[in-house]
Amino acid sequence: MSKRSLILLLFAIPILVAGGFYLRALVRRAFFQSAPKPEGAMQAQLRQQALQSESSVKEAVALYFPNFDTGALDQEARVMALAPNNEDRIRQIVLALIEGPAQGHARALPASTALRAVFITPSGDAYLDFSSDVTQNFPVGIASETLAIYSVVDSLTANVPAVKRVRFLVQGQETDTLDGHADLTGFYTSNLPPPAATPLNP
Amino acid sequence: MPAETANDTIYLPLLPVLNLNGQVSGLQEKRNELQVWFGGSHLRLRRNQSKIRIDRRTVDLSQPALQSNGQWLVPVSFLTLVIPSLAGQNVLYQAGTHRAFIGNIHPVSFTVRLESQPSGAKLVVQFTGKIGIQTASTNGTWVILLSGPPVVPMERVIRFHNPYLKELRFDDQDGRPKLVLKPAEGDLNFYSQLTQGQQILVADIMKPAPPMSAKALPGQQTTAAVPPASKPGAAAPPSSTVALAPAQAAPPLPVIVLDAGHGGPDSGARSRDGILEKNLTANMAQKVAAALQAAGKCRVVMTRIGDSDPSFEQRSVTANTNRPVAFVSFHAGELGDRSPVIAVYTYQPPSPAPASESGSPLFVPWDWAQEHEQAPSQQLAQIFEQRFSQITGIILPPLTQAPVRELRSINAPAVAVEVGTLSPVQDAGVIAQDSFEQQVAKATAAALEQFLGAPALP
């Protein structure tokens, strides 16, 4: 082996070794590391975590869903393990509404809606910050928007006694209407008469 | 801009239109096809075809492009469908004048007020922007020619029960926007002037004064003129003027405000077959207005003209400044699987008004104005329900209260009417049919006329 070949070999060996390590890392990254979860899956996971409270005590919960035939809300009874903390309870109730009805009622909020933040003041003013999905894939109209709003307001005031009034935000901002009809510039209080549906059976 | 009419459609020359909005950098013409390079875009038109290819997308002009005397012509819809995306500018085409307004366009509208004076009447026309005027007189009418930005009236004809002025009409049929005033009798003087930064037109309409004052002929252009009778030392008005004292004038016609929901980029609800709420509401409001105007018992004011998108506040301002006896807001939306449905709503605030904010009947906060109209609004809604129940085949849910944003600041009896179902999961069906709109309009007009004659609530 000539001196020149020996020098070339000395340079080539470290390069080949380094290249091998780099190739190995690439293969590992491509085949063995899990792909990042899509946003929908992440949301579902968060939702699931929120719905599964640490509390083992299960409570009867009244959720309200729209009924377009009567123009009113229908009560749907559920049994849920609600969190002791008010903000977590609010989150659980709203996420259950987003999950949708189980007894054939109409949906109150689009399934893609995310509840970005919840805040409640000592005087009982609850602020709910929804993602902009709340106005997308939404059945637009005076009736549908009014029923959607009161679905949330009535479900919260019925199940979280600390909540007296509800204020809706979208993407962290105050907004004029839900989707062009129902006023969102102020606080909502529950206005419905006692529901006509069957009493709760926990 | 030169325009031609073909097949009842107004056509504009393509290349001058493009050059008004930028620069044409290249042309290639084959027998039936024209290719144009404009800015960074490439257009391809075919003769007698309505579809235009712009880069990789296709725009349907609904009317075909034509070739006439070697010139390529495009329908007027080219201005609104193609130019905004091509040149990044808004374009408004005024059909009467064949004028195209390019850029950040703010059409001017106006409101009208007629005040009784001791010996005449004062007409105040408030424009929403600066305007130029020129007065003239033809066939016993006074004509105020308007110049400047495009003028879009909120109502085209206003009739007065006044001993001096019978009618004010907006007319742009011959291409020149103008106000045409019809005096109640001949031999009246007319003095007009623009004030407040060319935004307010004040016109005095008076009986001619005795010989001492200079007599102005109807239509004589008199800027900043002082009515002769008000000059110091002017003679007292003749006895005939006293006979026409305002105390004896008939009361003005009541005003009804019709509000077509949504408009412009806000289409509102949409059906599976592409029917838009903003178009349905505009159709209904127009048909109700036509029915009411034909009856002649009231003035009709629209909050939205054409495909504009006034804000909630602008709609409330239009309504409240006209002091209407009733306000109706039209909507279409999701009302369940059944159709056709007509729902009538009165306003319900999201939460009860605090005593400090609801105010006394004398001072009413703007945001709580409708709170003080609950009883007459309920009465109006009941009349609507009764009239709608006479339409065969419709579903009429019970009267409902809802936090309808458009009703919140209306200082008059107000209802919202929603037809349905207009939902993305089903076709619009019967609610988009002209016969259904006519039925709803007829019932609405009848309800409003009944309300006009109904005894007022205490």
Interface residues (C-beta under 8 A of the other chain):
Chain A: F68 D69 T70 G71 A106 P139 V140 G141 I142 A143 S144 T146 I149 R165 D176 T177 G180 H181 A182 D183 T185 G186 F187 Y188 T189 N191
Chain B: G261 H262 D266 G268 A269 R270 E277 F312 H331 A332 G333 E334 L335 G336 D337 R338 A343 Y345 Q348 P349 P350 S351 P352 P397 P398 T400 A402 P403 V404 R405 R408 A416 E418 G420 L422 S423 P424
